[in-house]
Amino acid sequence: MATDILMPALSPTMTEGTLARWLKAEGDKVKSGDVIAEIETDKATMEVEAVDEGILGKIVVAAGTEGVKVNAVIAVLVEPGEKAPSGEAKAAPAPKPAAEAPKAEAPKAPQEAPKPAAPAPAPAAQAASGDRVVASPLAKRMAQQAGLDLSKVTGSGPQGRVVKADVEAAVKGGASAPAAAAAAPAAAAPRPAAAPPQVLGATTAHPNSSMRKVIARRLSESKQNVPHFYVAMDIQIDALLELRAKLNARSPKEGPGAFKLSVNDLIIKAAAVTLKRIPAVNAAWTDEAILRFNDVDISVAVSIPDGLITPIVRNADVKGLSAISNEMKDLGARAKSGKLKPEEFQGGGFSISNMGMYGVTHFAAIINPPQAGILAVGAGQQRAVVKDGQLAVATVMTCQLSVDHRVIDGALAAEWLQEFKAIVEEPLSLML
């Protein structure tokens, strides 16, 4: 018996995706657990495993197809010797006929009844019958006060005379006046402003992936709807770098216990400890209440070829530095190859974005809703500082905290960053 293979929902927010490529061809044997296709979701490109066994009888959705709805039939699995159903049979259940139902409104083309707006030319002719516009004194005075051109107002009075009601309707943009019908296209004219700006010069189009579209939508929503507030501090990291070097020197060269700490690993741990001490920042906004997360789960921004993804180090406050380091390396590698599981990048209560490895000294990160905070980490630089009244040189890193002002006020953001600074500058507390 033929079994439909449906487009899976690979994340709670996924409504559609791109069928990137098929890893099985029609006629291939399929076992339960076999990877049969790669799906590009709104978060990443992920592999799809077969649930049933059989032969891939028919591929309904070709590789590279965009906008495939969740639960749509993408292929048909058949038993050995069984003939795959025809494509026509598969097209029948598709909701497209329903989508064409609105075309049934086309018969309502008789609703070209609006074409009785054809009488409108009569008043227009009246306007053209001479340079003089026929209007009541009150209508003229009202039009003058409103800065309205009476020649563009269709009169409803005797012999097309413009009266008070016509001017009021024109000023208000009311649809009741016939002139408003003529004004409607003009009102629609500004809409092309929403179209992409004119691009001068030669260009090459690179179609937006599903991930890029979602990144654009979510970041736009974040900047438009979340009141961002920023707090920045310079933090000396010489002690942190010294601790990192000592710990890495003690790591086994290879084997299960081997590790190599990065500055980012120590930053993740320091942020997690700070969130544990100041839990009000580990929160999210809802209209009904501010939700405080019980666990300290840190989302870490990772750049991938198609955009950006934030794998999560869960319970980072109770994990050791070596565990965080090895977990982050694994998450980062699988993020770049599109192998992350949905639960590994969905959720989290706080984010870190580190651009220090690119030499960036300072930047402001956009909050990742529904989280209320994200820490932007810059590069460590040798800078002149004053210590005990003396000029000295120290390695300084600028960190900027972006917070949702609905959840976190300025004083709380400053308190959190102050505590984070204290931990980073005295990093032995991370070992406790």
Secondary structure, DSSP 8 states (H G I E B T S, - for coil): --EEEE----STT-SEEEEEEESS-TT-EE-TT-EEEEEE-SS-EEEEE-SS-EEEEEE-S-TTEEEEETT-EEEEEE-TT-----HHHHHTTSSHHHHHGGGGGGGGGGG-TTGGGTTTHHHHHHHHT-S---B-HHHHHHHHHHT--GGGS---SGGG-B-HHHHHHHHHT-TTSHHHHHHHHHHHTTGGGGS-----S--------HHHHHHHHHHHHHHHHS-EEEEEEEEE-HHHHHHHHHHHHHS-SSSTT-----HHHHHHHHHHHHHHHSGGGSEEE-SS-EEE-SS--EEE-EEETTEEE--EETTTTTS-HHHHHHHHHHHHHHHHTT---GGGTS--SEEEEE-GGGT---------TTBSEEEEEEEEEEEEEEETTEEEEEEEEEEEEEEETTT--HHHHHHHHHHHHHHHHSGGGGG-
